[in-house]
């Protein structure tokens, strides 16, 4: 029997916590009615559960100025925010304006923006510095008179770097530009201020915070208007038609509660294990380089390039021992576009590791991983 591989890929997805699973149980077969059906008591009760979940999320995230829109996940939320807002802008102004983003954004941002480019909008993709961060000066230099939308993720899903979103938000606000941010990697991993002031539109994902897959959030300022992508029954303020998955929403709400309540102690644990892992790998191996800023970085993320090694053989050798990745979970195995944007060659990007710590990570996991990765590097060299 092969031993179970060590899981160090929590940024791809996380297991549902037991309390999250328990919270969903009644809504699979007991309270199973459609929350959009208001013609009977069962539907009314389901609708009440839905709205209580929405109110709890507003409370946990200190929201006063935003609508809470449930979606199928971060990809749909990003698409609804970007396509929905840009198309509504054109409907109101009859102008194809200018949009700013980063070359290192998730594909769920870059591909909708590419679609908008095909429709006639102008899109600028800013190349960040070698540390993965964008400067205020470079951002300001890209703003045009017709810039109406900016999409910059708070923290990168591959290299974990945290952008100066507070400063970017202030710049956008002073110029009347709407700011969207993919916040999927952040909830529970960063000190939480009111999300009202972070950006005008925010994307959050359930399965990144130990909640169920298949559900996400789009938070938008109450005065923002979007063109819906899915038409039908007019659910979610007319922005997202379709029967809502009540069990998943309840589980997601519970996962948010747990993430916020345990945030401080979890961050301390993540930092302890992440730093121990980094120290061990750097001490035992030459030619290992960190990708992205370590100072401004998610506490559970580590991204490394191993020089002078065959990346394909490296990952193949690790596959049965450590669950990790070379880039985004959505990259279909291709070398990271994020690392290449930072100046890594195709070969170097292929020989890179994203290691992400989770709630279930132990000291033994970290120590074994250091040994396994070190032995593999030495063997391949």
N, C-alpha and C positions, 0 to 999 in steps of 0.2 A: 504493500500500500504506500502510495506517495503521501508525504506529509502535506498538509494544507499550506498553500502559499501565504506569505505574509502580506497583508493588505496595506499598501501605502499609496492608494489612489482615491482618497476620499473626496477629491475635488471633482472627480468624474461623477460619483454618486455616493450616497450614504445609505446604510440600512435603516429601516424604520425602527425607532425606539419602541420598546414594549408598551410604554404609556400611550404612544401615538396609535399603535395597533389596537389597544384596548378602547381608546376613545372612538374608534371607527366602528366597532363591532355592532352596536345596535342599529346602525344606519344601512347595513347590508340587507337585513331581512325583517327587521321589526319596524323601524321608522324609514320606510323605503319610498314613500310617495314623492311625486314630482313637486319640487318647491315652487314651480311656476303655475301649478294648478290650484287656483284660489276658490274653486267652486265647491270644495268639500273640506271637512275638518282635517282629514289626513294631510291634504296638500297645504292647508293653512298652517298646521303644526310644522311641517317640513320647511315652509317659508320662514317661519319664526326662527327655526334653528339656523337657517342661512343668514338671516339678518343679525342674529346674536353673534355668529362667527365674524361677520363683517365689523360689528361694533367692537368685539374683543380685539381684532387686529388693529383697528384705529386706536384703541387704548394702549396696546402693547407697544405700538410704534410712534406714539405721541402725535397722532395725525389729527389736525383740525381743518386743514385747507384742502384735503385731497379726497377724491373718490377712490374706493377700493373695488377694482374690477377683477373678477376671477376669470382665469384663462386655463388653457391646457398645459401651460408651462412657460418658461422663459422665452423660448423661440417664438411662440405665438404673441407673447406680450411685446417683444421687440418689434415684430412685424406690425402689430396693431398700432403701436406708438409711432413708428417711423412712416409707414405707408399711410396710415390713417391721418396723421397730422399733415403730412406734405400734400396729400391729395385734397384735403379740406382747405389748405392754404391756397392751392391753385383754384379751387372752386370759388373762393371768396375774392381772390385778387386777379385771377386770370394771368398770373405771372409764374414762371418757373424760377424760383429763387435759388439761393445758394445754401448748401449744407456742409458742415465741417464734421469730420470724424478722425480717428486714428487708424493707421495701417495695422495696428496690433489688436484691433477689436475682434470680438468673437464673430464667426461666420454668420451668426444669426442677426448681426448688425450689418456687416459688410455686404451680404447678398441682398437684403431688402434695399439698401442704398444703391447698389448696382442696378436693381430694377428701376428705382427712381431716376437714375441717370439715363436709362433707356427711354424713360417716359418724357425726358426733357429737362429734368432738374440738373443743376450743377453741383458736383460733389468734390470736395477737397479732402484727401486722406493725408494727414500730417504724419511724417516720419518722426518718431520720438528719439530722444537721445539714446546712447548706448546703454544707459541704465534703465531704459524702458519708460522714462518719464518725459512728460511734455513741459516745457517752460511757459510761463505766462507771456513772455515776450514773443515766442514763436507762435503761440495761439493767437495773440492780438494781431500779429502780422498777417494772419490768414483771413481775418474778418473783412468782409466786403460790405458795401452799402446794402446789398440784397440778401445778406446772410440772415436767415430766419430760423434755422434749426441747427443744433449741435448735439452730437451723440458721442459721449466719452464715458467708458466704463469706470466705475469707482476703483475697482481692483481687477487686475488682469487674471483671467482664468488659468493661464499657463505659467507665467513668471511671478504672479502674485503682487506685482508692484502697485502701490496705491497712488493714484493721480491726485494732483492738487485741486480737487473738485470744488472745494469751498471758494478758492480764488477764481476758478473758471466760472462758477455760478454767479459770483458777484459781477464779473465782467459781462456775462450774458444779460444779467438783470438790468445793468446800467444802459444796455443798448437795445433792450426790448427783444432779445433773442431767446427762444424757448430751448431749454436744456433737457435732454433725455440721458439717463444713465442706466446701463445694465448693472444692477446691484446684486446679481445672482450669487456671487461668491462672498458677499460681505456680511450678511445678517448673521449675528452670533459670533462673528470673528473680528469685528471692529467695535470700538466704543461707540455707543449709539446716542447721537443727538437726535433732535426731532427731524424726521425725514421730510417734513414740510419744506425745510430750507435747503436741502441737499440739491434737489433738481426739480424741474416742473413735472417730469415724468420719470418713474422708476420701475424697473423690472426686478421681480423677486421670484425665486424658484423653490419649490417645496423639497425636492429630493436632494438638494444640496445641504439641507439642515435637518436630516434625519426624519423627514416626512415622506409621504407617499409620492410616487411618480404620477404624472398625468395631471398635475394641477400647479398653477402659478398665479402670480399677481401682476397687474399693472396698476400703479398708483399714479393718478394724474390730478393736477390742480383742477378745482371745480369749474373754472371758467374756460378750460380747454375743450375744444370741439374736435372730434375725430370722425373720419369716414369709416364706417364699419367694414370689416373684411368678410364677415359671415352674416348672411341675412336670413331672416326667418321669424322667430317668435318675439324678437325684440328684448331678450333678456339682457341683464347687466347694462341698464341705462340706455338700451337700444344699440349698444356697441358690440355685443358679442352674443348673437343668438345661439340657442341650443340648450338642451336640458342640462342643468348643472349637476356635477357629481358630488352630491352632498356628503357621502362618506369621506371622500378625499379632502373636501373643504374643511370638514371637522378635524381630520387628522392633521392637515396643514396648520390650522389654527393652534392645535395643541403643540405642534413642533415649534411654532413661533414663540409660544409662551415659554416652553422649556429652554429654547435657545437664549431668549432674553434674560430669563431668571438666572441661568447658570453661566452667563457670558464671561464674567470676570474669572471664575475658577477654571473654566475651559480654556481661556486664552493663556493662562499661566501654564496649564498642562501642555498645550500645543507648543508654546515657546520652549519649554524645557526639553521636550522630545526632539523638536526640530533642530535646536541648537546642538544637542548631543549628537544627532545624526550627522550634521554638517561638520562638526569638529572631528568626529571619528573618520569620516571619509577624506577630509583634507589632510589629516595627520598620517593616514595609512597609504595615501595615493598621491603621486605626482601627476601633473597635467590635468587636474580637475579644476574647472573654472565655474564660478557662480554667474548665472544669467539674471540680470536685473538688480536693482537696488536692494541691498539688505536692510538699509535703514528704514525705508518706506515700503513695507512688505507685509502681507498677510502672515499671521503667526503660525499657520499650519502649512505653509508652502515652501518648497525648496526646488529649485530648477538648476541643474548642473550639466555642463558639457564635459565629456571625457575626451581629451585630445589623443590623437594617434591610435585610434581604435576603430574597428569596423562596427558601425552602429547597428546594422541588421543582425550580425552575429551576437552582438552585445545583448540586444533585447531578446533574441531567441534563447540565449543561454539563461537569462533571468526569468523567462516566462513561467517556468514551473515552480519557481522559488519565491518570487516577489511579484505582487500585482502592482504595477506602476504604469507610467505611460511616457511617450516621447513628446506629447503635445496635447492638444485638446481631445476630449473624448469624441468629438464630432469631426475629426480630421481625416477619417478613413485610412489611417496609417501613414499618411503623407507627412514628410518632415515639416516641422512647425513653420508657418508663415510668420509667426510672432518672432521666433529666434532669427529667422532670415532678415526680418525688418531691423533687428538689432545689430546686424552685420555678420551673423554666423553664416558660414558657407553651407551649402546643401549637405555636405558630408558631416560637418560639425553638428548641424541641427539634427541629423539622423542619429548621431551618437550622444544625444542628450537625454536626461531623465527628469521627469517631473515627479517628485515624491511629495505626497501630501499626508499629513498626520490627521488622525481621527480620534473620536472619543474612545474607541476600543484599542488604540495603540498602547502597547506596554513597553517598559524598559527593555525587556527581553526581545521584543520585536525589533527595537532599534539596534541593539547590540548584534543580533543575528544578521540584520540587514547590512550593517557595516561590514561584517565578515564576508557575507555572500557577494556583495558588490566588489569588495577588495579582491577576493579570490578570483572572481570572474574577469576583472580588469587584468590582473597578473597573468592569468591563463591565456587570454586573447593576445596579450602583448608578447 
